[in-house]
Structures are given as structure tokens and as C-alpha cells.
Amino acid sequence: MGPPSLELLGLFGLGAFLMRGAGCTINDMWDRRIDSKVTRTKNRPLASNQLQLREAVGWMGLQLSLSLLILIHLPAPCFPLGAASLGLVVIYPLAKRLTNWPQGVLGLTFNTGILLGYTAVVGEGLSYSALPWLTPSILSMYGGALAWTLLYDTIYAHQVCQAQV
């Protein structure tokens, strides 16, 4: 196994950009009523009625459709993992309301790229049911990245709370 191809790196870069954008769109859709009442977020397009919900749904649909086009160009074992990560993207904005640890859901979501990237590099020729990322080194990397996300997002949350006081 050598370094990933430039094509694969490009697909992952574009896919990460699109899925991050879709996550932000979903977050803004879920939070539009709350955002309109918060000084820091009241000027977001949905919160300020510069953008209608149906337009945001259309934009999200385009982002997710383009992401799906990228996903189907990856090796077969990437598909179930990529599809499962969509659930995390959708529920993360709700985690702020349902748990005291939304940073944990954020970490699980953001760092799925580690599992997906490794699977894309080693998964060529494997079946849909293969789990090539299920190795101690990859799971350790995922766990470390999850811990980092918990740390930096907790610090960010405290900074935002302090700034609003």
C-alpha cells in the first residue's frame, strides 16, 4: 500500500467540503428559530429570512447528491460507512438539545473520514461487508482524533459562552 492517488485525495477533499457544507446547512435548518434570537447567529440566512427553508432544502439536496456521486466512485466497502456517516451529520445539530456531550457526536462525525479514507486506500476489491478499518492502529487514530475534537470543541463552547456573558 503506497500513498493515495491524487484522484483519491481530490475526491476526499471535495467530499469533505461538501459534507461539511451539508452539515452546516442541516444545522442552520434545525436551529433557524433559535438562531434568530441569538446575537451571534441572528444574521444567518435562514434565521434572518434572507433564505427560505425550501431553498435550504434544495441546497442541502445538491450538496448530498454531489457527495453521493463521490461516494459511489470509492471502493465498495466505503459505501455503507459513508452512508452511515450521513446519520451522524443529520443528528449532530440535535445532539446539542438531547445530550450534554454534543462534542462527542461532533467527534464521531468529523473523524469518520479517518475510517473512510483508510477503507478507500485498502478496500479496492473487497466486498461491501468488509471492515478493513477495524484494526488497532486505525481505531487508535480515530479515538485520538475523537479526543482532540472533544477538547477543542469544549474549549470553543466555553469561549462562546464567556463571550455572551
FENWOPE-V63824 format. One record per helix or strand of 3 or more residues. SS is the DSSP state (helix for helix, strand for strand). FROM is the first residue (numbers start at 1). LEN is the number of residues. Records with the same first field share a line. If there is no record, write none. Layout:
# FENWOPE-V63824
SS=FROM-LEN, FROM-LEN
This chain:
# FENWOPE-V63824
helix=6-30, 53-19, 77-22, 102-9, 112-11, 136-29
